[in-house]
Amino acid sequence: MTDSPSAPARPAPVTVIGLGPMGLALAEALLRHGHPTTVWNRTPEKADTLVAKGARRAGTAAEAISASPATILCLKDYATMYAVLDSAADALQGRALLNLNSGTPNEARAALDWATERHIAYLDGAIMVPPPLVGHPGSVFLYSGAQQVFDEHRATLTSMGDPRYLGPDPSLAVLYNTALLDLMYATMNGFLHATALVGSADVPAATFAGIALDWFMPAVVTATLTEQAPALDQGDHPGDAGTMEMNLHALDHITRTCVEQGVHSDQPRLMKAIVEQAIAQGHSGKNYLAVHEVFKRPTQPTQPPQPTPPTQPRLPG
C-alpha cells in the first residue's frame, strides 16, 4: 500500500502596498495564482478593481502588513517607502518586506540598514518588464539581499514572473536595473539616430529595421559582445582587427555625414570625444572595446578656460 500524494501547498497570503499601474499588475498576478491578497494605497479607490477580483482592502498600511507574512512594496522611491512605512514599522517586525521601488545602490543599502534595525526581513528587487507582462513565466524580476528571504518567498515571487537572485549585496538589483536601462536607452538612441540618418535620404524606418534589427544587431553586435565579454573583465583589447585610431576615423565620417545630411550630430560627436579620451589615455593601438577602460573611471570635470589677465598699460618714458 502506497501513501497518497500530499496535497500541493496553498499559495501564501501576500500584501501589496502601492497601487500604481505596476502595483495593480502585481496584485492581479498574485490573485490569478491563488494568493489571498491584501492591498493598501494612500488613495483607497485605486483598489476598487482589485477588490472586485477578490482582494481584501485594508484600512491602513499597518493593517495590510499584519495580514500577510510578506509585503510587496511598489512605490515611487525609497523616500516614499519611509513616508509610508515609518508609522507601520512595528507591524513589519518578524515579517518580510520585498521592496520593488526604484532608486540607487546607496539607497538600497540604507533601506537594508533601516529594515535590520527594526527586525524586518528585507529583500530588494527590480522589475524588468512593463505592467502587461507581469505574471508571465518569462518576465524577469531581479532580487538581491538575504538568500534565506528569497528562498522562503520564492513561490510568491514566481507568481509575479521569473525571479533571478543576484547575491547578498542588497544594492545589486537596483544596480543591474540601472545598468540595463542605460543599455536600453543607448541602444534605442542608436537605432533612432540611425533611422534618422537613413531617413534623410527618404529611407523608411521599417525598411532600415529589416537589415539593422534582423541581421546587424544579432549577427554583429550581439555575437561580438558575447564573444568579447571575457576580454572586458581581463582588460585585454588587442587591435589586430582594428585600432582605436581607425574607429576615430569612422566616427569622424559619421559626424561629418550627419552634418551634410542635416541630421542631429551631438550623439556621434560625443562618441568621437570619448574615443579621443581613450586615445589620450594610451589606447590608440587597441580595439574599440578599450573604451571600457575609459568608462570605468569617473568623468573628469572640464576645466573652464582661465581668463587672460588684462595687459597693464605701459607708461611712457
C-alpha positions in Angstrom: 0.0 0.0 0.0 1.4 3.3 -1.0 1.0 6.6 0.6 -1.3 9.0 -1.1 0.5 12.0 -2.6 0.4 15.1 -0.4 -1.8 18.0 -1.5 0.1 20.9 -3.1 0.8 23.8 -0.8 -1.7 26.5 -1.0 -0.4 29.9 -2.2 0.8 32.0 0.7 -1.1 35.2 1.7 0.6 38.3 0.5 0.2 42.1 0.9 0.7 44.7 -1.9 1.3 48.3 -0.9 1.3 50.9 -3.7 -1.3 50.6 -6.5 0.0 52.5 -9.4 0.0 50.7 -12.8 2.8 48.3 -11.7 1.4 47.7 -8.3 -2.0 46.9 -9.8 -0.4 44.4 -12.2 1.5 42.7 -9.3 -1.6 42.3 -7.3 -3.6 41.0 -10.2 -1.0 38.4 -11.0 -0.9 37.2 -7.4 -4.7 36.9 -7.4 -4.6 34.9 -10.6 -2.2 32.5 -8.9 -4.5 32.0 -6.0 -2.7 34.1 -3.3 -5.0 35.6 -0.7 -4.1 39.2 -1.4 -4.5 42.2 0.8 -3.9 45.7 -0.7 -3.4 49.2 0.5 -2.9 52.5 -1.2 -3.0 56.1 0.1 -5.8 56.7 -2.4 -8.2 53.9 -1.4 -10.3 53.9 -4.6 -7.3 52.7 -6.6 -8.0 49.2 -5.0 -11.6 49.0 -6.4 -10.9 46.8 -9.4 -8.8 44.5 -7.2 -11.4 44.2 -4.6 -13.9 43.2 -7.3 -11.5 40.4 -8.3 -11.2 39.1 -4.7 -8.6 41.2 -3.0 -9.0 42.5 0.5 -8.7 46.2 1.0 -7.0 47.3 4.3 -7.8 50.5 6.1 -4.2 51.3 7.0 -0.7 50.3 5.9 -0.2 48.5 9.3 -3.4 46.5 8.9 -2.4 45.5 5.4 1.1 44.4 6.6 -0.4 42.4 9.5 -2.5 40.3 7.1 0.4 38.5 5.5 3.9 37.1 6.1 5.3 39.1 3.2 4.6 42.6 2.0 5.4 43.6 -1.6 6.2 47.3 -1.8 5.7 49.1 -5.2 6.1 52.8 -4.6 7.9 55.6 -6.4 11.1 55.7 -4.5 12.8 55.0 -1.1 11.7 58.3 0.3 8.1 57.4 -0.3 8.8 54.0 1.3 9.9 55.6 4.5 7.0 58.0 4.5 4.5 55.1 4.2 6.2 52.6 6.5 7.7 54.6 9.3 4.4 54.6 11.2 3.8 50.9 10.3 7.2 49.5 11.1 6.1 47.8 14.2 3.7 45.6 12.1 6.6 44.6 9.9 8.7 43.1 12.8 9.3 39.4 12.1 7.8 39.7 8.6 9.3 40.1 5.1 9.5 43.3 3.1 10.0 42.7 -0.6 10.8 46.1 -2.0 10.3 46.8 -5.7 11.0 50.6 -5.6 13.4 52.4 -7.9 16.5 54.1 -6.6 20.3 53.9 -6.3 22.6 51.4 -4.8 23.3 53.6 -1.7 19.6 53.9 -1.1 19.1 50.1 -1.3 21.9 49.6 1.3 20.3 52.3 3.6 17.0 50.5 3.3 18.5 47.3 4.5 20.0 49.1 7.4 16.6 50.6 8.2 14.9 47.2 8.0 17.6 45.4 10.0 17.3 47.9 12.9 13.6 47.1 13.0 13.9 43.3 12.8 12.4 43.2 9.3 13.5 40.5 6.8 14.4 42.6 3.7 14.8 41.8 0.0 15.4 44.5 -2.6 14.2 44.0 -6.2 13.7 45.4 -9.6 11.0 44.7 -12.2 12.4 44.4 -15.7 9.1 44.3 -17.7 6.2 46.6 -18.3 2.9 46.0 -16.4 1.2 44.0 -19.1 3.9 41.3 -18.9 3.8 40.9 -15.1 2.8 37.3 -14.2 4.2 35.7 -17.3 6.8 33.0 -16.7 9.5 34.6 -18.8 9.1 38.1 -17.2 12.4 38.8 -15.3 12.4 40.2 -11.8 15.8 40.8 -10.1 16.4 40.4 -6.4 19.3 40.9 -4.0 19.8 40.6 -0.3 19.4 37.7 2.1 19.1 34.5 0.2 17.1 33.0 3.0 14.4 35.6 2.4 14.5 34.9 -1.3 14.2 31.2 -0.8 11.4 31.4 1.7 9.2 33.5 -0.6 10.3 32.1 -3.9 6.9 30.7 -4.7 5.2 34.1 -4.2 7.9 35.8 -6.3 7.4 33.2 -9.1 3.7 34.1 -9.3 4.8 37.6 -10.5 7.4 36.4 -13.1 10.8 34.8 -13.3 12.7 35.6 -10.1 16.5 36.0 -10.5 18.6 36.1 -7.4 21.8 38.2 -7.8 23.5 37.8 -4.5 23.6 39.0 -0.9 24.6 42.6 -1.6 21.2 44.4 -1.4 22.3 47.0 -4.0 22.8 44.6 -6.9 19.1 44.6 -8.1 18.9 48.3 -8.5 22.4 48.5 -9.9 21.6 45.8 -12.6 18.3 47.6 -13.3 20.1 50.9 -13.8 22.7 49.3 -16.0 20.1 47.6 -18.2 18.2 50.8 -18.5 21.4 52.5 -19.5 21.9 49.9 -22.2 18.3 50.2 -23.3 18.4 54.0 -23.8 21.8 53.9 -25.5 20.5 51.1 -27.8 17.2 52.9 -28.6 19.1 56.2 -29.2 21.5 54.4 -31.5 18.6 52.9 -33.5 16.6 56.1 -33.6 19.6 58.2 -34.7 20.5 55.7 -37.4 16.9 55.7 -38.7 17.0 59.5 -38.8 20.3 59.3 -40.7 19.0 57.0 -43.5 15.7 58.8 -43.3 17.5 61.9 -44.6 17.5 60.0 -47.9 13.8 59.1 -47.6 14.6 55.5 -46.5 11.6 54.3 -44.4 12.4 53.3 -40.8 10.7 49.9 -41.5 13.0 49.3 -44.4 16.1 50.1 -42.4 14.9 48.0 -39.5 14.9 44.9 -41.7 18.7 44.9 -42.0 19.5 46.7 -38.7 17.5 44.5 -36.4 17.2 41.2 -38.3 20.9 41.0 -39.3 23.2 43.7 -37.9 22.2 43.5 -34.2 22.2 39.7 -33.7 24.9 38.8 -36.2 27.3 41.6 -35.5 26.6 43.4 -32.2 25.3 40.6 -30.1 27.7 38.0 -31.4 30.7 40.3 -31.0 29.8 41.3 -27.4 29.1 37.8 -26.4 32.5 36.7 -27.7 34.4 39.6 -26.3 32.7 40.0 -22.8 35.5 37.9 -21.1 38.1 40.3 -22.6 36.4 43.2 -20.8 37.0 41.5 -17.4 40.6 40.9 -18.4 41.3 44.3 -19.8 42.6 42.6 -23.0 41.9 44.7 -26.1 44.3 43.8 -28.9 43.9 46.0 -32.0 44.8 43.3 -34.6 41.5 43.6 -36.4 41.1 47.4 -36.0 42.6 50.1 -33.7 41.1 52.9 -31.8 42.6 55.3 -34.4 40.6 53.5 -37.1 37.4 53.9 -35.0 38.1 57.6 -34.6 38.3 57.9 -38.3 34.9 56.1 -38.7 33.3 58.4 -36.1 34.6 61.4 -37.9 32.9 60.2 -41.1 29.7 59.6 -39.2 29.8 63.1 -37.7 30.5 64.8 -41.0 27.8 62.8 -42.7 25.2 63.9 -40.1 26.2 67.5 -40.8 26.0 67.0 -44.6 22.6 65.3 -44.3 21.2 67.9 -41.9 20.8 65.4 -39.0 21.3 66.0 -35.3 25.1 65.4 -34.7 25.6 65.6 -31.0 25.5 61.9 -30.4 28.3 60.9 -32.8 30.3 64.0 -31.6 30.0 62.6 -28.1 31.1 59.1 -29.2 34.0 60.7 -31.1 35.0 62.7 -28.0 35.0 59.5 -25.9 37.3 57.8 -28.4 39.6 60.8 -28.3 39.7 60.3 -24.5 40.7 56.7 -25.0 43.5 57.6 -27.3 44.7 60.3 -24.9 44.8 57.6 -22.1 47.1 55.4 -24.2 44.6 53.1 -26.0 45.4 54.2 -29.5 46.6 50.8 -30.8 43.9 48.8 -29.1 40.4 47.9 -30.4 37.2 49.8 -29.7 36.3 47.8 -26.6 39.2 49.6 -24.8 36.6 52.4 -24.4 35.5 50.2 -21.5 38.7 51.4 -19.7 37.5 55.0 -20.1 34.0 54.2 -18.8 35.4 52.5 -15.6 36.8 55.9 -14.5 34.7 58.8 -13.2 34.2 61.6 -15.7 36.8 64.2 -15.4 35.3 67.7 -14.9 36.0 70.1 -17.7 38.2 72.9 -16.6 36.7 76.3 -17.6 39.1 78.5 -19.6 41.1 80.7 -17.4 40.6 84.4 -18.1 43.7 86.2 -19.5 44.9 88.8 -17.1 44.5 92.3 -18.5 47.6 93.8 -20.0 48.8 96.6 -17.9 49.4 99.8 -19.9 53.0 100.8 -20.1 53.7 104.3 -19.0 55.7 106.4 -21.5 59.2 107.4 -20.7 
